[in-house]
């Protein structure tokens, strides 16, 4: 589901989007930097008024302070991950979507997702849930690459929700939401 005008959304200001656009252009001009260098350069270039609450090898996560997070790519893989999360969330059937953190807005190099604060601790119960969740994805044609407790949050009723699924991929068996009856 494309967003008609990424400059108009209720999550980011025009200045935020202009800063992100400037960063993404700069990033694409020089794709060969090391990821850690790019992350630091992205932080300096963006200079956004939000707190950084995490980062991986390809994206930074900002807390928008309104119950939402902003993920910004700092590598080509990060761009792919943002697109994949947006697409997978929007084409997934409701059974699968319940286990994916909602993607609420997308632009060039960024996505906005619901903020999930309850991290899953390492214990037998959560490891068993993670195993069942992995199987559910696989049985529905989704290969859950990088599915691990660090990429999971818990709802108030202790249901697992994947907060980082940018490396997930689909197989030809994948059943899209629009094909369900």
Residue pairs with C-beta under 8 A, 6 or more apart in sequence:
1 90
2 106
3 9
3 105
3 106
3 107
6 17
6 105
6 106
6 107
6 108
7 14
7 17
9 105
9 107
9 112
11 64
11 66
11 68
11 70
11 104
11 105
11 112
12 20
12 64
12 70
12 105
12 107
12 110
12 112
16 48
17 107
19 45
19 46
19 47
19 48
20 46
20 72
20 107
20 108
20 109
20 110
21 108
21 109
22 45
23 42
23 45
23 46
23 72
23 74
23 109
24 73
24 79
24 108
24 109
26 41
26 45
27 38
27 42
27 73
27 74
27 75
27 109
28 76
31 75
31 76
33 41
35 57
35 58
35 74
35 75
38 74
38 75
39 55
39 60
39 74
41 74
42 60
42 72
42 74
43 52
43 60
46 72
48 62
48 70
50 62
50 63
50 64
50 65
50 70
51 62
51 63
51 65
52 60
52 61
52 62
52 63
53 61
53 62
53 63
53 69
54 60
54 61
55 61
56 164
57 75
57 77
58 73
58 74
58 75
58 77
58 78
58 81
58 166
59 71
59 72
59 73
59 74
59 75
59 78
59 81
59 82
59 166
60 71
60 72
60 74
61 69
61 70
61 71
62 69
62 70
62 71
62 72
63 69
63 115
64 70
64 112
64 115
67 114
67 115
68 104
68 112
68 113
68 114
68 115
69 112
69 113
69 114
69 115
70 110
70 111
70 112
71 81
71 82
71 85
71 110
71 111
71 112
71 113
72 78
72 109
72 110
73 79
73 81
73 82
73 109
73 110
78 109
78 166
79 109
80 166
81 166
81 167
82 106
82 109
82 110
82 111
82 166
83 106
84 165
84 166
84 167
84 168
84 169
85 100
85 103
85 111
85 113
85 164
85 165
85 166
86 103
86 106
86 111
88 100
88 142
88 165
88 168
88 170
89 97
89 100
89 101
89 102
89 103
90 103
91 176
91 177
91 178
92 100
92 176
92 177
93 140
93 175
93 176
93 177
93 180
94 177
95 140
96 136
96 137
96 140
96 142
97 177
98 159
98 161
99 133
99 136
99 137
99 159
99 160
99 161
99 162
100 161
100 162
100 165
101 113
101 114
101 116
101 153
101 161
101 162
101 163
101 165
102 113
102 114
103 111
103 112
103 113
104 112
104 113
104 114
105 111
105 112
106 112
113 163
116 153
116 154
116 155
116 161
116 163
117 153
118 153
118 154
118 155
118 156
119 149
119 150
119 152
119 153
119 154
120 126
120 129
120 130
120 149
120 152
120 153
120 154
120 160
121 149
122 149
126 149
126 152
126 160
127 149
129 160
130 147
130 148
130 149
130 152
130 160
133 144
133 147
133 160
133 162
134 144
134 147
137 143
137 144
137 147
137 168
138 144
140 173
140 174
140 175
141 170
141 171
141 172
141 173
141 174
141 175
142 168
142 169
142 170
142 171
142 174
143 168
143 169
143 170
143 171
144 162
144 165
144 168
145 167
145 168
145 169
146 164
146 167
146 168
147 162
147 165
147 168
150 164
151 162
151 163
151 164
151 165
152 160
152 161
152 162
152 163
153 160
153 161
153 163
154 160
154 161
155 161
162 168
